[in-house]
Amino acid sequence: MGIDVDEQVMGRVLYLPVGSAAGESAALRAQVVEVLRERRPALVEEMCAGVRRHGLGRLLETGGVALERRLDEAVRITLAAWERRRPLHSVELDALRAIGMAVAHAGIPLWRVLSAVQHAARAGWEYAVEQSLAVVEESPRPRLAARLVAELSVEMMELVGRIQAQIAAGYGDVVPPRRTASAHPTQA
């Protein structure tokens, strides 16, 4: 089929799909985020159970904030970051730093809090993957769906790393790092 100009065929018309891979990926991402947003209470419940299973629930309640409330806020922030493909905002980073400071003031070892964050993230990610796979299994483009799950995995790892770094930074604001024996000059 060609384009008719003054009754002469002037080339071929190419029919391209209206949706692009980027557009389909964005739509699939939005669909996954929406499903997770709808199931946020169950997601938070799974995360709380993961933290409590390891006996670390009280650690994330530092500062008088209930574990469920703290993890619900974390899920809300994560879903917003995934939906908009954005890094954490400065207000969110400051809140994480404040958690680190509260933990330090409470005398809780930093490694225990970072471990609690890891357990919460793992439980949350396992639930999120289950829900995401249910959505992407219906996708007519399985490679695109697989790529989305991989992207979300990378984003989750980066996010958890950033969360832990901010908590550690806040902790360091209160508890200065220990000096090692090798840092002190020896006197003869």
FIKOLZA-1660 file (N, C-alpha, C; in steps of 0.1 Angstrom, whole numbers, plus 5000, padded with zeros to 4 digits):
% residues 188
   i   px   py   pz ch aa at
   1 5008 4988 5000  A  M  N
   1 5000 5000 5000  A  M CA
   1 5009 5012 5000  A  M  C
   2 5006 5022 4992  A  G  N
   2 5014 5034 4991  A  G CA
   2 5006 5046 4994  A  G  C
   3 5012 5058 4993  A  I  N
   3 5006 5071 4994  A  I CA
   3 5003 5076 4981  A  I  C
   4 4991 5079 4978  A  D  N
   4 4986 5084 4965  A  D CA
   4 4988 5099 4964  A  D  C
   5 4996 5104 4956  A  V  N
   5 4998 5118 4953  A  V CA
   5 4996 5120 4938  A  V  C
   6 4986 5128 4935  A  D  N
   6 4983 5130 4921  A  D CA
   6 4982 5117 4913  A  D  C
   7 4976 5107 4919  A  E  N
   7 4974 5094 4913  A  E CA
   7 4986 5086 4910  A  E  C
   8 4997 5090 4917  A  Q  N
   8 5010 5082 4916  A  Q CA
   8 5013 5077 4930  A  Q  C
   9 5018 5064 4930  A  V  N
   9 5021 5058 4943  A  V CA
   9 5035 5064 4947  A  V  C
  10 5037 5069 4959  A  M  N
  10 5049 5076 4962  A  M CA
  10 5056 5069 4974  A  M  C
  11 5056 5056 4975  A  G  N
  11 5063 5049 4986  A  G CA
  11 5053 5040 4993  A  G  C
  12 5058 5035 5004  A  R  N
  12 5050 5026 5012  A  R CA
  12 5046 5032 5026  A  R  C
  13 5035 5029 5031  A  V  N
  13 5030 5033 5044  A  V CA
  13 5034 5022 5053  A  V  C
  14 5041 5025 5064  A  L  N
  14 5044 5016 5074  A  L CA
  14 5034 5017 5086  A  L  C
  15 5029 5006 5090  A  Y  N
  15 5020 5006 5101  A  Y CA
  15 5028 5002 5114  A  Y  C
  16 5029 5011 5123  A  L  N
  16 5037 5009 5135  A  L CA
  16 5027 5008 5147  A  L  C
  17 5030 4999 5156  A  P  N
  17 5021 4998 5168  A  P CA
  17 5020 5012 5175  A  P  C
  18 5008 5015 5180  A  V  N
  18 5007 5028 5187  A  V CA
  18 5014 5027 5200  A  V  C
  19 5014 5016 5207  A  G  N
  19 5021 5016 5220  A  G CA
  19 5035 5012 5218  A  G  C
  20 5044 5019 5225  A  S  N
  20 5058 5016 5225  A  S CA
  20 5062 5008 5237  A  S  C
  21 5074 5002 5236  A  A  N
  21 5078 4994 5248  A  A CA
  21 5079 5003 5260  A  A  C
  22 5084 5015 5259  A  A  N
  22 5085 5024 5270  A  A CA
  22 5071 5027 5276  A  A  C
  23 5062 5029 5267  A  G  N
  23 5048 5032 5272  A  G CA
  23 5042 5020 5278  A  G  C
  24 5044 5008 5273  A  E  N
  24 5038 4996 5278  A  E CA
  24 5045 4993 5292  A  E  C
  25 5058 4996 5293  A  S  N
  25 5065 4993 5305  A  S CA
  25 5059 5003 5316  A  S  C
  26 5057 5015 5313  A  A  N
  26 5052 5025 5322  A  A CA
  26 5038 5021 5327  A  A  C
  27 5030 5016 5318  A  A  N
  27 5016 5012 5321  A  A CA
  27 5017 5000 5330  A  A  C
  28 5026 4990 5327  A  L  N
  28 5027 4978 5335  A  L CA
  28 5032 4982 5349  A  L  C
  29 5041 4991 5350  A  R  N
  29 5047 4996 5363  A  R CA
  29 5035 5002 5371  A  R  C
  30 5027 5010 5365  A  A  N
  30 5016 5017 5372  A  A CA
  30 5006 5006 5376  A  A  C
  31 5004 4996 5369  A  Q  N
  31 4995 4986 5372  A  Q CA
  31 5000 4978 5385  A  Q  C
  32 5013 4975 5385  A  V  N
  32 5019 4968 5396  A  V CA
  32 5018 4976 5409  A  V  C
  33 5021 4989 5407  A  V  N
  33 5021 4998 5419  A  V CA
  33 5007 4999 5424  A  V  C
  34 4997 5000 5415  A  E  N
  34 4983 5001 5419  A  E CA
  34 4979 4989 5427  A  E  C
  35 4982 4977 5422  A  V  N
  35 4979 4965 5429  A  V CA
  35 4985 4965 5443  A  V  C
  36 4998 4969 5444  A  L  N
  36 5005 4969 5457  A  L CA
  36 4999 4979 5466  A  L  C
  37 4994 4991 5461  A  R  N
  37 4988 5001 5469  A  R CA
  37 4975 4996 5474  A  R  C
  38 4967 4989 5466  A  E  N
  38 4955 4983 5471  A  E CA
  38 4957 4973 5482  A  E  C
  39 4968 4966 5481  A  R  N
  39 4971 4955 5491  A  R CA
  39 4981 4959 5501  A  R  C
  40 4982 4972 5503  A  R  N
  40 4992 4978 5512  A  R CA
  40 4991 4972 5527  A  R  C
  41 4979 4971 5532  A  P  N
  41 4978 4966 5546  A  P CA
  41 4983 4952 5547  A  P  C
  42 4981 4943 5537  A  A  N
  42 4987 4930 5537  A  A CA
  42 5002 4930 5536  A  A  C
  43 5007 4939 5528  A  L  N
  43 5021 4940 5526  A  L CA
  43 5028 4945 5539  A  L  C
  44 5022 4954 5546  A  V  N
  44 5027 4959 5558  A  V CA
  44 5027 4948 5569  A  V  C
  45 5016 4940 5569  A  E  N
  45 5015 4929 5578  A  E CA
  45 5026 4919 5576  A  E  C
  46 5029 4916 5563  A  E  N
  46 5040 4906 5560  A  E CA
  46 5053 4912 5565  A  E  C
  47 5055 4925 5563  A  M  N
  47 5068 4931 5567  A  M CA
  47 5069 4930 5583  A  M  C
  48 5058 4934 5590  A  C  N
  48 5059 4933 5604  A  C CA
  48 5061 4919 5609  A  C  C
  49 5055 4909 5603  A  A  N
  49 5057 4895 5607  A  A CA
  49 5072 4891 5604  A  A  C
  50 5078 4896 5593  A  G  N
  50 5091 4893 5590  A  G CA
  50 5101 4898 5601  A  G  C
  51 5098 4910 5605  A  V  N
  51 5107 4917 5616  A  V CA
  51 5105 4910 5629  A  V  C
  52 5092 4907 5632  A  R  N
  52 5089 4901 5645  A  R CA
  52 5094 4886 5646  A  R  C
  53 5094 4880 5635  A  R  N
  53 5099 4866 5634  A  R CA
  53 5113 4865 5639  A  R  C
  54 5121 4876 5637  A  H  N
  54 5135 4876 5641  A  H CA
  54 5137 4883 5654  A  H  C
  55 5126 4886 5661  A  G  N
  55 5127 4893 5674  A  G CA
  55 5132 4907 5674  A  G  C
  56 5129 4914 5663  A  L  N
  56 5134 4928 5661  A  L CA
  56 5124 4938 5660  A  L  C
  57 5111 4935 5663  A  G  N
  57 5100 4944 5662  A  G CA
  57 5102 4957 5670  A  G  C
  58 5106 4955 5682  A  R  N
  58 5107 4967 5691  A  R CA
  58 5118 4977 5686  A  R  C
  59 5128 4972 5679  A  L  N
  59 5138 4981 5674  A  L CA
  59 5133 4992 5665  A  L  C
  60 5124 4988 5656  A  L  N
  60 5118 4998 5647  A  L CA
  60 5107 5007 5653  A  L  C
  61 5104 5004 5666  A  E  N
  61 5094 5012 5673  A  E CA
  61 5100 5023 5681  A  E  C
  62 5113 5025 5679  A  T  N
  62 5120 5035 5686  A  T CA
  62 5114 5049 5683  A  T  C
  63 5113 5057 5694  A  G  N
  63 5107 5070 5692  A  G CA
  63 5092 5070 5694  A  G  C
  64 5087 5059 5699  A  G  N
  64 5073 5058 5702  A  G CA
  64 5064 5056 5690  A  G  C
  65 5069 5053 5679  A  V  N
  65 5061 5050 5666  A  V CA
  65 5059 5035 5665  A  V  C
  66 5046 5031 5664  A  A  N
  66 5043 5017 5662  A  A CA
  66 5049 5011 5650  A  A  C
  67 5053 4999 5651  A  L  N
  67 5060 4992 5639  A  L CA
  67 5051 4993 5627  A  L  C
  68 5038 4990 5628  A  E  N
  68 5029 4990 5617  A  E CA
  68 5029 5004 5610  A  E  C
  69 5028 5014 5618  A  R  N
  69 5028 5028 5613  A  R CA
  69 5041 5031 5605  A  R  C
  70 5052 5028 5612  A  R  N
  70 5065 5031 5605  A  R CA
  70 5067 5023 5592  A  R  C
  71 5063 5010 5592  A  L  N
  71 5064 5003 5580  A  L CA
  71 5054 5007 5569  A  L  C
  72 5042 5011 5573  A  D  N
  72 5032 5016 5564  A  D CA
  72 5037 5028 5557  A  D  C
  73 5044 5037 5564  A  E  N
  73 5050 5049 5558  A  E CA
  73 5061 5045 5549  A  E  C
  74 5069 5035 5552  A  A  N
  74 5080 5031 5543  A  A CA
  74 5074 5025 5530  A  A  C
  75 5063 5018 5531  A  V  N
  75 5057 5012 5519  A  V CA
  75 5051 5023 5511  A  V  C
  76 5045 5033 5517  A  R  N
  76 5039 5044 5509  A  R CA
  76 5050 5052 5502  A  R  C
  77 5061 5054 5508  A  I  N
  77 5073 5061 5502  A  I CA
  77 5078 5053 5491  A  I  C
  78 5080 5040 5493  A  T  N
  78 5085 5031 5483  A  T CA
  78 5076 5030 5470  A  T  C
  79 5063 5029 5472  A  L  N
  79 5054 5029 5461  A  L CA
  79 5055 5042 5453  A  L  C
  80 5055 5053 5460  A  A  N
  80 5056 5066 5453  A  A CA
  80 5069 5067 5445  A  A  C
  81 5080 5062 5451  A  A  N
  81 5093 5062 5444  A  A CA
  81 5092 5053 5432  A  A  C
  82 5087 5042 5433  A  W  N
  82 5086 5032 5422  A  W CA
  82 5077 5038 5411  A  W  C
  83 5065 5044 5415  A  E  N
  83 5056 5049 5405  A  E CA
  83 5062 5060 5397  A  E  C
  84 5069 5069 5404  A  R  N
  84 5075 5081 5397  A  R CA
  84 5089 5079 5393  A  R  C
  85 5095 5067 5395  A  R  N
  85 5109 5064 5392  A  R CA
  85 5118 5075 5398  A  R  C
  86 5116 5078 5411  A  R  N
  86 5123 5089 5417  A  R CA
  86 5132 5084 5429  A  R  C
  87 5142 5092 5432  A  P  N
  87 5149 5089 5444  A  P CA
  87 5141 5094 5456  A  P  C
  88 5146 5091 5468  A  L  N
  88 5140 5096 5480  A  L CA
  88 5141 5111 5481  A  L  C
  89 5131 5118 5486  A  H  N
  89 5131 5132 5488  A  H CA
  89 5139 5136 5500  A  H  C
  90 5143 5148 5501  A  S  N
  90 5151 5152 5513  A  S CA
  90 5143 5151 5526  A  S  C
  91 5130 5153 5526  A  V  N
  91 5122 5151 5538  A  V CA
  91 5122 5137 5542  A  V  C
  92 5121 5128 5533  A  E  N
  92 5122 5113 5536  A  E CA
  92 5136 5109 5541  A  E  C
  93 5146 5115 5535  A  L  N
  93 5160 5112 5540  A  L CA
  93 5162 5117 5554  A  L  C
  94 5156 5129 5557  A  D  N
  94 5158 5135 5570  A  D CA
  94 5151 5126 5581  A  D  C
  95 5139 5121 5577  A  A  N
  95 5131 5112 5586  A  A CA
  95 5139 5100 5589  A  A  C
  96 5146 5094 5579  A  L  N
  96 5154 5082 5581  A  L CA
  96 5166 5085 5590  A  L  C
  97 5172 5097 5588  A  R  N
  97 5183 5101 5597  A  R CA
  97 5179 5102 5611  A  R  C
  98 5167 5108 5613  A  A  N
  98 5161 5109 5627  A  A CA
  98 5159 5096 5633  A  A  C
  99 5155 5086 5626  A  I  N
  99 5154 5072 5631  A  I CA
  99 5167 5068 5637  A  I  C
 100 5178 5070 5629  A  G  N
 100 5191 5066 5633  A  G CA
 100 5195 5073 5646  A  G  C
 101 5192 5086 5647  A  M  N
 101 5195 5093 5659  A  M CA
 101 5187 5088 5671  A  M  C
 102 5175 5085 5669  A  A  N
 102 5166 5080 5680  A  A CA
 102 5172 5066 5685  A  A  C
 103 5176 5058 5675  A  V  N
 103 5182 5045 5679  A  V CA
 103 5194 5047 5687  A  V  C
 104 5203 5056 5683  A  A  N
 104 5215 5058 5690  A  A CA
 104 5212 5063 5704  A  A  C
 105 5203 5073 5706  A  H  N
 105 5199 5078 5719  A  H CA
 105 5194 5067 5728  A  H  C
 106 5187 5057 5722  A  A  N
 106 5181 5046 5730  A  A CA
 106 5192 5036 5733  A  A  C
 107 5204 5037 5728  A  G  N
 107 5214 5028 5731  A  G CA
 107 5214 5014 5724  A  G  C
 108 5206 5014 5713  A  I  N
 108 5204 5002 5706  A  I CA
 108 5216 5001 5696  A  I  C
 109 5222 4989 5695  A  P  N
 109 5233 4988 5685  A  P CA
 109 5228 4990 5671  A  P  C
 110 5236 4997 5663  A  L  N
 110 5232 5000 5649  A  L CA
 110 5230 4988 5641  A  L  C
 111 5238 4978 5643  A  W  N
 111 5237 4966 5634  A  W CA
 111 5223 4959 5636  A  W  C
 112 5218 4960 5648  A  R  N
 112 5205 4953 5651  A  R CA
 112 5194 4961 5643  A  R  C
 113 5194 4974 5643  A  V  N
 113 5184 4981 5635  A  V CA
 113 5185 4979 5620  A  V  C
 114 5198 4979 5615  A  L  N
 114 5200 4977 5601  A  L CA
 114 5195 4963 5597  A  L  C
 115 5197 4953 5607  A  S  N
 115 5192 4940 5604  A  S CA
 115 5177 4939 5604  A  S  C
 116 5170 4947 5613  A  A  N
 116 5155 4948 5612  A  A CA
 116 5151 4954 5599  A  A  C
 117 5157 4964 5594  A  V  N
 117 5154 4970 5582  A  V CA
 117 5155 4960 5571  A  V  C
 118 5166 4952 5571  A  Q  N
 118 5168 4941 5561  A  Q CA
 118 5157 4931 5561  A  Q  C
 119 5153 4927 5573  A  H  N
 119 5142 4917 5574  A  H CA
 119 5129 4922 5569  A  H  C
 120 5126 4935 5572  A  A  N
 120 5114 4941 5568  A  A CA
 120 5114 4942 5552  A  A  C
 121 5125 4946 5547  A  A  N
 121 5126 4948 5532  A  A CA
 121 5125 4935 5525  A  A  C
 122 5131 4924 5531  A  R  N
 122 5130 4911 5524  A  R CA
 122 5116 4906 5524  A  R  C
 123 5109 4907 5536  A  A  N
 123 5095 4902 5537  A  A CA
 123 5086 4910 5527  A  A  C
 124 5088 4923 5527  A  G  N
 124 5080 4932 5518  A  G CA
 124 5083 4929 5504  A  G  C
 125 5096 4926 5500  A  W  N
 125 5099 4923 5486  A  W CA
 125 5093 4910 5482  A  W  C
 126 5094 4900 5490  A  E  N
 126 5088 4887 5487  A  E CA
 126 5073 4888 5484  A  E  C
 127 5066 4896 5492  A  Y  N
 127 5052 4898 5490  A  Y CA
 127 5050 4906 5477  A  Y  C
 128 5057 4916 5475  A  A  N
 128 5056 4925 5463  A  A CA
 128 5059 4917 5451  A  A  C
 129 5068 4908 5451  A  V  N
 129 5071 4900 5439  A  V CA
 129 5060 4890 5436  A  V  C
 130 5054 4884 5446  A  E  N
 130 5042 4875 5444  A  E CA
 130 5031 4883 5437  A  E  C
 131 5028 4895 5442  A  Q  N
 131 5017 4903 5437  A  Q CA
 131 5021 4908 5423  A  Q  C
 132 5033 4912 5421  A  S  N
 132 5038 4917 5408  A  S CA
 132 5037 4906 5397  A  S  C
 133 5041 4894 5401  A  L  N
 133 5041 4883 5391  A  L CA
 133 5027 4880 5387  A  L  C
 134 5017 4881 5396  A  A  N
 134 5003 4879 5392  A  A CA
 134 4999 4889 5382  A  A  C
 135 5004 4901 5383  A  V  N
 135 5000 4911 5373  A  V CA
 135 5008 4909 5360  A  V  C
 136 5021 4907 5360  A  V  N
 136 5028 4906 5348  A  V CA
 136 5026 4893 5341  A  V  C
 137 5021 4882 5347  A  E  N
 137 5019 4870 5340  A  E CA
 137 5008 4872 5329  A  E  C
 138 5000 4882 5331  A  E  N
 138 4989 4885 5321  A  E CA
 138 4994 4894 5310  A  E  C
 139 5006 4898 5311  A  S  N
 139 5012 4907 5301  A  S CA
 139 5014 4900 5287  A  S  C
 140 5010 4906 5276  A  P  N
 140 5013 4900 5263  A  P CA
 140 5027 4900 5259  A  P  C
 141 5035 4908 5267  A  R  N
 141 5050 4909 5264  A  R CA
 141 5058 4904 5276  A  R  C
 142 5060 4891 5277  A  P  N
 142 5067 4885 5288  A  P CA
 142 5081 4891 5291  A  P  C
 143 5088 4894 5280  A  R  N
 143 5102 4900 5283  A  R CA
 143 5101 4914 5289  A  R  C
 144 5091 4921 5285  A  L  N
 144 5089 4934 5291  A  L CA
 144 5085 4933 5306  A  L  C
 145 5077 4923 5309  A  A  N
 145 5073 4921 5323  A  A CA
 145 5084 4916 5331  A  A  C
 146 5093 4907 5326  A  A  N
 146 5104 4903 5333  A  A CA
 146 5114 4914 5335  A  A  C
 147 5115 4923 5326  A  R  N
 147 5124 4935 5327  A  R CA
 147 5119 4944 5338  A  R  C
 148 5106 4945 5339  A  L  N
 148 5100 4954 5350  A  L CA
 148 5103 4948 5363  A  L  C
 149 5102 4935 5365  A  V  N
 149 5105 4929 5378  A  V CA
 149 5119 4931 5381  A  V  C
 150 5128 4929 5371  A  A  N
 150 5142 4931 5374  A  A CA
 150 5145 4946 5377  A  A  C
 151 5139 4956 5371  A  E  N
 151 5141 4970 5374  A  E CA
 151 5136 4973 5388  A  E  C
 152 5125 4967 5392  A  L  N
 152 5120 4969 5406  A  L CA
 152 5129 4963 5416  A  L  C
 153 5135 4952 5412  A  S  N
 153 5145 4945 5421  A  S CA
 153 5157 4954 5424  A  S  C
 154 5162 4960 5413  A  V  N
 154 5174 4969 5414  A  V CA
 154 5170 4981 5422  A  V  C
 155 5159 4987 5419  A  E  N
 155 5154 4999 5426  A  E CA
 155 5152 4996 5441  A  E  C
 156 5147 4984 5444  A  M  N
 156 5145 4980 5458  A  M CA
 156 5158 4979 5465  A  M  C
 157 5168 4973 5459  A  M  N
 157 5181 4971 5465  A  M CA
 157 5188 4985 5468  A  M  C
 158 5186 4994 5458  A  E  N
 158 5192 5008 5460  A  E CA
 158 5185 5015 5471  A  E  C
 159 5172 5013 5471  A  L  N
 159 5164 5020 5481  A  L CA
 159 5167 5015 5495  A  L  C
 160 5168 5002 5497  A  V  N
 160 5172 4997 5510  A  V CA
 160 5186 5002 5514  A  V  C
 161 5195 5002 5505  A  G  N
 161 5209 5007 5508  A  G CA
 161 5208 5021 5512  A  G  C
 162 5200 5029 5505  A  R  N
 162 5199 5044 5509  A  R CA
 162 5193 5045 5523  A  R  C
 163 5183 5037 5525  A  I  N
 163 5176 5038 5538  A  I CA
 163 5186 5034 5549  A  I  C
 164 5193 5024 5548  A  Q  N
 164 5203 5020 5558  A  Q CA
 164 5214 5030 5559  A  Q  C
 165 5218 5036 5548  A  A  N
 165 5229 5046 5549  A  A CA
 165 5224 5058 5557  A  A  C
 166 5212 5062 5555  A  Q  N
 166 5207 5074 5562  A  Q CA
 166 5205 5071 5577  A  Q  C
 167 5200 5059 5580  A  I  N
 167 5199 5055 5594  A  I CA
 167 5212 5055 5601  A  I  C
 168 5222 5049 5594  A  A  N
 168 5236 5049 5599  A  A CA
 168 5242 5063 5601  A  A  C
 169 5239 5072 5591  A  A  N
 169 5244 5086 5592  A  A CA
 169 5238 5093 5605  A  A  C
 170 5225 5091 5607  A  G  N
 170 5219 5096 5619  A  G CA
 170 5224 5091 5632  A  G  C
 171 5227 5078 5631  A  Y  N
 171 5233 5071 5643  A  Y CA
 171 5247 5077 5645  A  Y  C
 172 5254 5079 5635  A  G  N
 172 5268 5085 5636  A  G CA
 172 5268 5099 5641  A  G  C
 173 5257 5107 5639  A  D  N
 173 5256 5120 5644  A  D CA
 173 5256 5120 5659  A  D  C
 174 5251 5109 5665  A  V  N
 174 5250 5109 5680  A  V CA
 174 5261 5101 5686  A  V  C
 175 5265 5090 5680  A  V  N
 175 5275 5081 5685  A  V CA
 175 5287 5082 5675  A  V  C
 176 5297 5089 5679  A  P  N
 176 5309 5090 5670  A  P CA
 176 5315 5076 5668  A  P  C
 177 5321 5074 5656  A  P  N
 177 5328 5062 5653  A  P CA
 177 5339 5059 5663  A  P  C
 178 5340 5046 5667  A  R  N
 178 5351 5042 5676  A  R CA
 178 5364 5043 5668  A  R  C
 179 5374 5046 5676  A  R  N
 179 5388 5046 5670  A  R CA
 179 5394 5032 5672  A  R  C
 180 5400 5027 5662  A  T  N
 180 5406 5014 5664  A  T CA
 180 5420 5016 5670  A  T  C
 181 5425 5005 5675  A  A  N
 181 5439 5005 5681  A  A CA
 181 5449 5010 5672  A  A  C
 182 5448 5007 5659  A  S  N
 182 5458 5011 5649  A  S CA
 182 5457 5026 5646  A  S  C
 183 5446 5032 5650  A  A  N
 183 5445 5047 5647  A  A CA
 183 5452 5055 5657  A  A  C
 184 5456 5049 5669  A  H  N
 184 5464 5057 5679  A  H CA
 184 5478 5054 5677  A  H  C
 185 5486 5065 5677  A  P  N
 185 5501 5063 5675  A  P CA
 185 5506 5057 5688  A  P  C
 186 5515 5048 5686  A  T  N
 186 5522 5041 5698  A  T CA
 186 5533 5050 5703  A  T  C
 187 5534 5050 5716  A  Q  N
 187 5545 5057 5722  A  Q CA
 187 5556 5048 5726  A  Q  C
 188 5568 5052 5723  A  A  N
 188 5580 5044 5726  A  A CA
 188 5587 5049 5739  A  A  C
% end
